[in-house]
Amino acid sequence: MVLQFKSNRSNSGFVLLQALWLTLLTSLLASTMLEASLGAAKDSEAAIAAFRTEMAAESAIHTALYQLLVSGIAPSFQRRAMQIDGHEVLVTTQDVSGLLDLNACDEAALHRLLASLNIGDGRPAVSAILAARPLTSYAALAAIHGVSQHHIDRLMPHVTLFSRQAAPNASIASQWLATTLGLKLAAPSVLTGASSPAGRVVRITAVAKTRTASSRRLVVEYLVTGRRDHPYWVYEWVALPVNNIVK
């Protein structure tokens, strides 16, 4: 018996074509996965960089407070730069008695400030803030109807909730605030230089910067107790965008 073999060229061609398609599909999948992996790596690097920038700002806050406690001297206003973890951090230390206390000020002062900053709708906004007192946090201020985060950004350089003074100390208030509130400009006091921080509420602000990014603006208000066992109390810790509008 003679065995006859049929040609299998067509089947071989189909198998080869199928193999090529599978190879192409595998390559496309591998390329997509690689691209996704690279994108995830870039996102991860960006997240790490942002975290380090935030931590540099926070470290500057703690460093400034430590230096204030160790030296026993607190300036009424001081702005300086620190180098932390490769970041330039701009740090401001300030006595909040030079700011307007929203819990202690009178209606006229509050109305003047809000009107000057174009915040709220005149008297209704003033009445809403007065009705919400005592305000225990800036979050409580932001929760008031008619007061937006944008308004908080504008207010923060000029107000506090913790000085317990009906009016800012005219000798250390900013010229803009003193003029807006009609404060009588006093001769510079010892607070304009430096004095013991014990019993005072101090605001420390920090913004960390790199070539490509900035941290949020951290604002912390401390009561310096002067006690060894508990040298300070944290009144408030706020993070604001750096592009806030400052008068």
Summary of the structure (lengths in Angstrom):
residues: 247
radius of gyration: 30.3
end to end distance: 106.0
largest distance: 125.9
contacts: 699
relative contact order: 0.15
helix: 44%
strand: 21%
